[in-house]
Amino acid sequence: MSSPTEQPTGDAAVAQLKQTHRVTWAAGEYAKVAELVDDVPPRHLLDLVGVAPGQEVLDVATGTGNVALRAARAGADVTGLDLAPELLDAAHRRAAEWGVTVEWVTGDAEELPLGDNRFDRVLSVLGVQFAPRHEVVARELARVCKPGGIIGLINWTPDSQVGRMLRIIGSYMPAPPPFASPPPKWGDEDHVRGLFAGTGIELEFHYGTNPFRFPSADDYMAFFEDYYGPMVKVRERLSAEDRWGDCRDEIIGLLEELNTATDGTLRFEAEYTAVVGRKP
């Protein structure tokens, strides 16, 4: 019989981590956070990859549908997939508000419940980078993309505000399992080239920044503590250990370092990588 403290391994460990991810992203109210990145990143990606009426488009880790809704409005036949059904509930409501039709599917980016060579465009904005096994995700994206199709991704870079904030948080948390790669590595060109090695996908990289504006660093933190699932769960854990104050102070210090506002408010630009992969 296993010891009560024995940690799961193999498939059981992967399944346990994904269940933790589901619970984490369902915490808070991600729809409010998604509004902060609902302009520049999705528009930038769609400008790069192009979406035409009648094309089949898949938005992986769609969240509340920032990219899926725009692709549907452009006339594409869109499927939006996410691990957390709670996020898809918000996406359903938004689709009704936009007056568009999207097929919303609860599913795993590491095991897409979709056929080979099906989609003209396979997209993800600030989504797939949070799946734990990057190599598995890359091969799934390549598998469902049609020959002649395009994979388009937006991911935070390791040195972006988000990448640095995740490193701060990670320094206070237990180490992730060895099979899980840090999300911001999806913003590193060499890492991404390695992920798609052997798939035949031809890659190009572009860069951009997303603006964040808040009345102050404290307002930023209060917002994310309430609405951003990963920070909600970290705050719960570290507060129970009486360590959240230290972690929070480090994040505030990062925000103040990056702040470009001169009027007492908070403004910074968070860098992302736009990956465009063409399948021969």
N, C-alpha and C positions, 0 to 999 in steps of 0.2 A: 504494500500500500504506500502511496506517495506521502511524503511529509507535508503537513499543512503549509509549510513555508516554501516548498519546492515550486519553482517557477515553470510555467509551461514552455515547451520547446516546439520547434518545427511548425507545422500547420496550426496547431493549437495556439502558439504564441502570436502568429500572424492574425488569426481570427480574433483573439483577445484584444490586440492593439486596434484593429479596425472597429470593434465594438466601442472601445474607448473613444476613437475618433468620432463615431456617430453621436455619442453622448456629448462630446465636447462641442461639436459644431451646432448641436441643437440647443445648447445652453445660451443664455443671453437672448439677443434678438438680432441675428446677423443681417436681416434686411436693412436695418439702419446703417450698419457698417458698409454694406454693399453700395449704398448711395454715395459714399465717399470716393468710390472708384468706378462710378457708372458713367463717366464721360470720356476722359482721355484714353485710358487703356483699351476699352472695347472699340472705340472709333479708330484708334491707331491700327489695331490688328485687322479690322475689316478693310481699312484702306490698303493695307499691305497684301492681303490675300484675295480680296475681291469676292463678292457673293452675288450670284445672278439668279433671277427667277427660275424656278424649276430644279435648281441644284439640291442635292441631298446634303444637309449639314448636320454634323454632330457636335454638340457643345458638352464636353466632358467636365465633370465637377462644376456644373452650371451654377450652383448656389441658387440665387434668386433670379437667374436668367439674364444677366446684363448683356451677354453676347447673343444668346439664343433669341431674345426678343427682337434685337436689331436685325439679325439675319432673317427672321420670319417677316419682318416689315419690308425687307428687300425682296420678298417673294420666294424665298427658299423654302424647301420642305425640311423642317427642323426637328431634331430630337435633342432634348436636354436631359442629361443624366447626372444624378448626384447620389452620393452614399447616404445622405441624411434626408429622409422623406419630409421632415419638418421644414426644410428649406424649400422643397418643391411645393409645399402648400402655399408659401408666399409667391413662388413663381407662377402658380396657377392664377392667383389673384391678379398679379401684374399682367399676365397675358390677356385676361379679360379687360383690364383697363386700357391696354394698348390696342385691343381689337384684333389680335392675331391668334393663330393656332399653332401650338407647339405640342409635340408628343413628349410628355414628361415621364421619365423612367427612373425608378430607384435601382441603382446599380453601382458596381465597383469598377473604378478605373483600371484596376489590375486584372479584371476578368469581365470585360465588356460583353454583355449578353446580346451581341449583335454580330451579323454575318461578316465574312471576309470581303474585302474589296468593295465595300458598299457605298462609302461616302465621298462626295466631291471635295468637301472641306471637313477637317477634323480639328476642332478649335478648343481652347481652354484659356481663360483669363484668370490668373491668380488662383487656380484650382488644383490642377494635377500635381503641382509641386508638393502638395501636402500628403499625397499618397506615399506610403513608406518605402516601397520597393521601386526605385526609379527605373531600373532596367526592365522590369516587368511591364510598367506603364508604357515605356517607349515602344516596346514591341507590340503591345495592344493597339496603340495609336497607329502604328505602321500597318498592322494587320487589317484594320477596318477601313483604311484609306484606299480609294480606288487608284489603280495605275493612272498617272496623269493628274491625280488630285494633290491637294496641299494640306499639310499639317501646320496650324498656326497657334502659337502659344505666347502668353505674356506671363513672365515670372519675375518676382523680386530678385534683385542681385544680392550676393553675399554682403556687400558693403552698403546696401541701401539702409534707410532708417529701419525698415521692417526686418531686414536680415540681421542688423546689429541688435535690435530689440529682442529678436528670438534667441540670439546668443546670450544676452543678459538673462533672460528667463531660463534658458537651458542650464545656466551655471548654478541655478538654485534647485533644479529638479534632478531626479535620478536619471542616470544615463539611459538613453533609448536602447532597445535591443539591437544587436549587431546588424541585423538585416535592414534596419530603417536608416535611410540617408537623410541628412538635414535638408529641409525644404529649399533654402536659398541656393543650394548647389545647382538647381535647375536654371539659375541665372548666370552660371559660369559656362563660357563657351566650350572649354576643353571637356568639362564634365558631360555636357549635352552631346558633343561629338562622340564621346565614348558610349553613351547610352544608345545612340542610333547606329553604331558601327555594325556593319554586316547586314543592315536592313535595306541598303540601296537608297535611302532617303538622302537627298542633296540639301544641305543646310545653308542658310544665311542668317545673319544676326543683325538686329537693329536695336536701338536704345531710345528710351524716353523717360520722362518723369511724371509722376502724378502729384499734383499739389494737395497739401493738407493745410487747412486753416482752422484755428480754434482761438477763442478769446485768450487762452493761456495754456501753459503746459498742464496745469492742474485740471483744467476743463477737458483737455485731451484724455488725461488719465481717467477722470470720472466717467467720460463717455465709454471708453474701452472697457473699464471695469464693469460697467452695466450691460454692455451689448455684445462685446466680442467674445464668443464662446471660449477660445483658448485662454484669454486673460481672466475670464470669469472663473474657470476651473483652477487655474494657477493661483489666483487670489484666494480661493477657498482653501486650497491645500496649505499654502504658505501662511495664511492667517492663523490656521490651526497650530502651526509650528512657531508662530510669533516671528516670522521672517519676511512677511509681505512688505513691511515698511522699508526694509533695506533694499529689496528688489525694486520697489516703486521709486525710491530715491534715485537709483541708478538709471532707470528709464527716464525720469524727469531730467537728470543730468544730460543724457543723450539728446533729449528734445531741446534743451537750452543750448547745447553745443551746435546743433543743426539749424537753430532758429535764424531766419533772415529778416524777420520783421523788426522795425525800428520804432514801433508805436506802442510797445508793451504787449502786443498780441503774439500768437504763435503762427509762424508760417514756415514750411519747409517743403522741399521737393523729394519724393521717394523714387529712387531709380529702379527701372525694370528693364529686362531684356525681352525683346520680341523675337521669337524664333520662328522662322519660316522654313518648312521642310517640304521639298517637292519629291513626289514618288514617281520614278520613271515609268 
